[in-house]
Amino acid sequence: MNNILISIRATFRLLRIALHFVGGASTIIFIYPLVSRSKHLELKRLWSIRALKMLGVKLQVTGQIAANMKVANHISWLDIIAINSVVPSVFIAKDDVRNWPFIGWIATNVETYFMQRGSSKAAHKALQHIADLLNANIDVVAFPEGTSSDGKQILPFYGALLQGPIVAKVAIQPIAISYSDGSGNSSQAPAYYG
């Protein structure tokens, strides 16, 4: 009986979050064209807060956001929602995310910047674009490890992602992301890697 209740709750939660994503897509289609960029950011922040609540994720932030350029370790797709719930940002993503069904469309329409890997020409274009965003006082987030991991250690950085803030002469703020269970113990449940 207990397993049935857990399955029902999980199904209900999944349905709610799926509807929340559809609601977000509807906002992009019908509301975004009518409102300013600052309203886009507020809508993105509120959507992210609601998504975390629906998923049962409690966010704990230590410290203050002090710079427009943020770099973070990358454990889960939840990282993006968590960061957007605090400071809605332009995220730097690998180019193939653009082609993911539904998620790629959403990412494209919420200002994600897609970067082609393995091309020095694309890296130069990306660093200039990042510098332009930062010079326009727009918050940018990069995952310089270039992939997601279990979060137990830091992977090597792709330096091209850090050139934009150097060109723009802005500070870089590190963000350390970790997940814990209800008892405060480290949790790998949200991890999406491998």
PyMOL commands that set and color helices and strands:
alter all, ss='L'
color gray80, all
select helices_A, chain A and resi 2-30+32-34+37-54+78-86+95-99+103-109+120-135+160-168
alter helices_A, ss='H'
color red, helices_A
select strands_A, chain A and resi 69-72+90-94+113-115+140-142+172-175
alter strands_A, ss='S'
color yellow, strands_A
deselect
rebuild
show_as cartoon
